[in-house]
Amino acid sequence: RAIPVLDEAARMAEKFTATGSALHVQNRTFLAEAHAASGQQQRATQIVDETLALARKQFGDDHFFTQRVALSKTRLAANQSGSLPAADFVWSRAARP
């Protein structure tokens, strides 16, 4: 039930604050996590990848919002693989281009 609400929140944030705003990035991150929680791993990965690129462009690699999306990406990868070493690898790849 959270996915439609978070999808709408991301659209509203983009409309009223701008594409790539902190609120937009945060809402898209939550949306990706909701997709993952509902078993829609492919959609979650697509959203988190797009959001990470957006955050990097808007804020740079070291900004809190970029790091938060990178952490989400790592969690998704760890959940998919079921192994912490894979998560460590993804973190190293996600944190720096």
Secondary structure, DSSP 4 states (H G I P E B T S, - for coil): -HHHHHHHHHHHHHHHT-TT-HHHHHHHHHHHHHHHHTT-HHHHHHHHHHHHHHHHHHH-TTSHHHHHHHHHHHHHHHHHH--HHHHHHHHHHHH--
